[in-house]
Amino acid sequence: MHLSDTEDFAIQAKVAGLLGAEIYDDLFDSVSFAEVDQDVLLAYVNDAGKADDIESMYCFEISAAAETVLKRKIELVMVLPRALVH
């Protein structure tokens, strides 16, 4: 299921609220939450290093925000560099 812009922005806003502006602005500046496949949320970011950091350090907060917005269970968050997708 591809996420709408509204769902993407809502998840971003909730994550920013959970993490605070400093962390969010540093790591999540180019993130987009793009789709859900079963219980996996896929997100894309411009920088591969940031993708690794986001996925390893903040998957719990992202899944909690996404579950609230999408009203469905998210078991796994995968953050991929955009270079691998396009």
BELVENBEL-V378462 format. One line per field, one symbol per residue. phi: phi as a letter, one per 20 degrees, with the letter a starting at -180 (. if undefined). psi: psi as a letter, one per 40 degrees, with the letter a starting at -180 (. if undefined). Layout:
phi = ???
psi = ???
This chain:
phi = .fefgffgfffgffffffenffffffddfdfcedbcdlddedccbfdfffgfffffdcfffffffffffelbfdebddddfggeee
psi = hhiidddddddddddddddidddddddedeihhdihhbfhhhiiidhddddddddddedddddddddddefihhdhhhhihdded.
